[in-house]
Amino acid sequence: MDIAIPANEPERLEALASYAILDSLPEIGFDEITELAAQICDCPAALISFVDPSRQWMKAKYGLPPDLCECPREISICQATICNNDILYVPDLVSDQRFNTSPLVTTGLQLRFYCGVPLITQDGYALGTLCVIDFKSRELSFEQREALRRLSRQTMVHLELRRQLLERNEMLRQLEKARDCAVAEKSESERLLLNILPPSIAAELKASERVRPRFFDSATVIFIDFTGFTRIVEMMEPASVIDQLDQHFTRFDDIIAKHRLEKLKTIGDAYLAVGGVPEPNRSHPMDAALCALQILDHLSKLNRQREKLRLPPWLARIGINTGPVIAGVVGKHKFTYDIWGNTVNVAERVEAAGVPGRISISETTWQHIKGRFETEARGAVEVKHKGLVNMYFLDRIKPEYSSDPAGLAPNERFWK
């Protein structure tokens, strides 16, 4: 039999794909329509099928073998129906030259009767058919044929509702996905914000879109700077320099957080943190001292390993000062929580006037911690733009307040 192709075949196939009906699971609504069609037309079999580029695929069937799901398009009688765009009524297939050579008539099912109505969309695309068949020739009344035509329209209504439901479900899925993405992005932005700002400051910024500058009458500032950094850089690949700095600063972050200090920023190889800000407390001078001791211990252990490999050591100067500061957020697009005041400037000068591998503290900090730590007086040290400043070296926790021989960890008596 000759195979006719609809003039709008590419658009028809695109429309068919939009319904996502091909190879879908059985649905009772379509099954009931085929059963009703067979009963109305007094036929033993009926089916709803759709025609794709290579086959006629059966969505629902009544009176046909369960394993019969499709047939090749080139032998399909429904293929002629979708090209006809109207009801195709063939009382005797054997007598009709269009179909009497089809394998569906001569062998296999040995069909003798066919009546099919195309399933046409509102845009005029015939997607498939609702048809009734018989294995002997028969006649249908006008009323039966019209009833079949009305059932085909109901089939399209059912198909259209199905597509709308699928589109709704897809829309809901996309909305859910968008919501999940928005939640994930919000969580990520909040995580990044918390990496930049202290939690209380981030909360204030989100609530009022600004952070009110605050004065703290007592805070402890700690500066850490690597000495001989330029020489180390000259001997290493840039990527290796960044990687090692990142390792050091990551370890500093952990130690700082453990002792309730707030990291503020890094500038090149320098590291700045503060205690008692933004959450005031009375222990910030001792917190900073404990932190400095553990940072030096970390570097000492690392340098012993580097010495075995004949690598240059990473030596740090640490400066600590206690006093009043002003804290706030600067910037609009890239936020920075920072501190200002003479206390910060003195801490930087104490660090700059320090000795590699040792902790220098100002007299103010010494007054707060002298009862718990062993220190060495340095006397008055000339400091740029500050004149003579009394300084001390911080060595360790006093033995009676230490839980380890090295004097790095406090015992229970330390905090009493």
N, C-alpha and C positions, 0 to 999 in steps of 0.2 A: 504494500500500500504506500502511496505517496505521502511524504511527511510535509505538512504545511507548517510554517513558522510565523507566529504573529508579527505584524509589522513593527510593533513597539517592543520586541523581545528584550533588548537590554534594559529598558525601563521597567518592563514587567518583572524580570528577574530581580531587579533592585527592590521593587515593591514587595515581592515575595519574601526576600531576605529580611525586610523590615519587620515582618510579622514573627520571625523566629519560630516558625511552626514545624519546619522540616526536621525529621528524626526526633521529634518530641515524644514524650510518653503518652499513652492513651489517656483520654479525658472523657468522663462520663457524659458530659454535655453533647459532644460530637457523636458519641456512640448512640445516644438516645435519638438523635436526629436521623441517623441511618436506619434504625429500627422502625421509626415512625414512617419514614419514606417507603420502606418495603411494605409495611402494612397498608398504607394508603393506596399504593399502586398494585397491591396484591402480587408482589414479586418475591421470589425466594432470597434475593440478595440485593444489597445496596452498599454504597461506599462514598466516603468523602475523601478526595485525593487532591494532591497538588503536583504540578508539573514543573520540574527543575530542568536544567540543561540536558540531562541524560536519562531521566526516569520519571515515571509516574509513581509518586509515593503516597501510600494510603494512611491517612490519619485515623480514620474510623471505618469499620466495615461490619456488615451484618450478613450472615449466611455464607461466609467464605472461610476457607481454612485459616486457622490462627497464624500459620507460618507464612502466609501470603501477604507480603508487606509492600511490594513494589513490582513494577514491570518495566522493561526498557521503553523509552519514549517512542522509538521508531515503530513499535507495534501497538501503541496505546490508541484506543478509540477516543479517550478523553482529550487527547492531543488535538483531534479535529474539533471538539466542542469548544476549547478555549480560543481557537482561531475563528470559529463561527460567531462567537459573542452572543449566542442565543441558544435556546433549547435545541438539542439535537435528538430527534425521535426516529428510531430505526426499528420498525416492527419485526423485520426479518433480515438479519445480518447476512445470511447466505445469499439472499437475492440482491443485495446492495453491492455494486461493483467497487465501491470505495473500501469495503471492509471484508469482502468474502475471501480474500487471500491472507488475511491476518492470522497468525498462529493462534491468537485467542479464539478464533472461529474454527479454524481447520483442525487444530490439535489442542492439547491441554484442557482448558476449561470448556471448550466447544460452546461458546456463547452463541445464542440465537436472537436475543432481543437486547436492545439498549435504549435507554432514554436518559439523557444527562443535561444538566443546567450549569452553565459556567458560574463560578464564584467571582463576581466582578466588584472591584473596589470603587469607591466614590470617584476616583480619578480615572476609571475606565480600564483598569488592568485586570485581565482574567487570570487569576492565580491557580485555579483548579476547577474541580467540578463536584457537584452532588449528583450521583447517578444511580439508577436502578437497573438491574440486569436479570435476565432469565436464560435458562438453558433450552427453552423452546420459544418459538415465535409467539407473539401476543400483541394485543391492541390495548391502548390506554384511552380512556375517555378524556374529553376536553377538561372536565373538572379535575381528573387525576393529574393531568399535565400541569394545570394551573396551580394545584396544590403543591406539586413538586417545585414549581417556580417560586412559590411563596416560602417553601422550606429552604430554598437556596438563599433567599434574602435573610431569613432568620439565621442561617449558618454564617453569613457575612457579619450580621450584627454580633453574633457570639464571638466570631474571630476578631472583630474590631474591639470588643470589650476586653478580650484576652490581651490584645496588643496594648491597650491603654493600661491594663493592670500591670503588664510587664514593664511598660515605660514608667509607671508610677513606682514600681518596686526598684527599678534602676535609679530613678531620681532620688528615692529615699536612701538607696545604697550610696549614691554619690554625695548626698547631703550628710549621711553618717560618716562617710570617708572624709568629707570636708571638715565636719565637726571634729573628728579625731585628729586631723591634721592641724586644725586651729588649736585644739587642746595641747597637742604635742609641741606646736610652735610657741604657744604661750608658756608651756612648761620649760621649753628650751630657753626662751627669752628671759624667763624668771631665773633659771639656773645661771645664765650668763650674767644677768644683773647682780646676782648674789656673788658671782666670782669677782665682780668689780666693786660692789658696795657691801658694807655690813648689812645684815638682815634688817635691823631697825631703820637704817637710812633708806634701804630699798623700799621698805613698806611706806615710809613717809613720802618718798618720791612718787610711788604709784598712787598714793591717796590724794596728794595735793599738787603733783607735777612740779614740785620744787622742794628744796630742803633748806630749812631755816638754819643759818650759821649759829653755832653754839660755842660758848666760852666754857672751858674746863679749867678750874683753878689748880688742878693737879693731874699731870699725866707724865708718863715716862717714855722718852723717845730713844730708839735704838737705831744706830747707823752701822751698816756693815759694808766694808769695801775691800776688794782684793788688791793686795800690793803686787807690783811687778806684773800687772795684767798685760801691759803692752808687750812685755818680753814674751809672755806665754803665747799671746796671739801671734806673734811673729814666727813662732815655732810650730804652729798647728794650722790645719786646714780650717777655713771659716766654719764649715758645717760641724766640725768636731768641737770648735770653741763654743758654738751655740748649744750644742748637745750637752757639753759638760756644765755650762752655766745653767742650763735648764735643770740638770740633775741636782746641782747644788741648791738652786733656788727652790726647787720642789721640796727638797729635804728641809730647807729653812721654813717653808710654808707649813710643813707638818709640825715642826718644833714650835713655831710661833703660835699656831692654832692650839696646840696642846697646853700652852701657858697663857691662854686667854688674851693674847696680843692681837692687834689688827694690822695685817700687812697693808701698806699704803701704796707702794710703787717700787719699781726698780728703774734705775737710770744707768744704762750701760752695765757695769759690773758692781754697782752700788745697790744696796737694799735698805729700804726704810720701813720701819714698823713702829707702832705706838701701843702702849698699855694704858688702861683707864679711859679709853675713847673707843667707840661712842657710848659704851656702857660704863659709867663710873664705878670704880672699886678702890679699896684701900691697899690692895696687895700688888698694884702694878709695878712698883720699884723692884720688889723681890721676884715677881714674875719675869721681868725683863732680865734680871741678873741670872736667874736659873736658865732662861732661854739662851743667853749669851754663852754660858758655860757649856751647854749641850751642843751648841753650834761649833764651838772650838773643839770639843771632843770629837764630833763628827769629822771635822777637817783633819784633826790629828791622826785618826785611824786611817783616813783616806790617804794621807801623805806618807804614812808608813808603807802602804802598799805601793805607792808611786815611787818611793825611794828604792824599793827592791827592783823595780823596772827601770831605774835610772831616769825617771821623768821628773821635771821640775815640780816643786810643791805648789799647792794653792794656799797661799798665806793670806790671812784676813786681819784687818784692823777692825775692832769693834769699839764704838763710842756710845756712852749712855748718859743721858741727862734727864733730870726731873724738874717739872715746873708747869706753869700755866700755858695753855695753847688755845687757839681758836680753830675749830674744825668745821668743814662744810663741803659741799659739792660744787665743783666748777665744771664748766662746759655744758653744751646743750645736746650735741650729737654724740660725743664721746665723754661720758661722765667720768669724773675722777673725784674720789673722796680724799681730801688732803687736809693738812694742818699747817698753821702759820704761827709765828711768834718768835720771841727771843730764845725760848727753850729749844726750838728746832735748830736755830742757828748755832747755839752753843753745843748741842749734841753733834752737829756736823763738824764743828771745830775741834771738839774733844776727840772725835774719831780721826780727823786729819793729823792731829798732834800725837797720835798713839803709836804703838810699836807693833810690827807684824807678829801675829800669833798671840796677842794679848788683848785683854779687855780693859779699856780706860773708862773710868766713870768720873763724873763731876762731883764736887763736894756736896751738892744738894742731894744727889742720888746716894752718896756715901752715908749721909746722915740718916737716911731711911733704912739702909740695909746693914749697917755696921755691926749690929748685934747678932746677926745670923751668918755673916760671911767673913772670911779671912781676906784682908786687903793689904796693900802696900802703899804707903804715902809716896807720891811723886813730887810733892811740893808744888810751888807755883810754876806753871808752865806758860810761856809766852804763846798767846793765841792771836792769830791774825784778826785785826779789827776788834779784839776783845781785851787786849792787854794780858795781864797775868791772871791765870785761872788755876785754882787749886784742883789737883787731880789725884786719883788713886788708881792702882791696878787692882782688879778683882781677880782673886786666885781660885777660890773654892768655897764651898759651904764649910762652916766650922765643924770639926769632927763630932761634937756632941749633938749637932742637928742634922747630921748626914746619915743616910742609910747605906752608903757604900764607901769603900776606902778612898776613892778618888775625890769624894766630896762633890759629886754631881747631882745626886738625888736627895731630896729632903726626907727626913723621917717624921714621925707623928709629932714630935716635940717642936718641929720647925714652925708649925702654924699656930702654936699655942701662945 
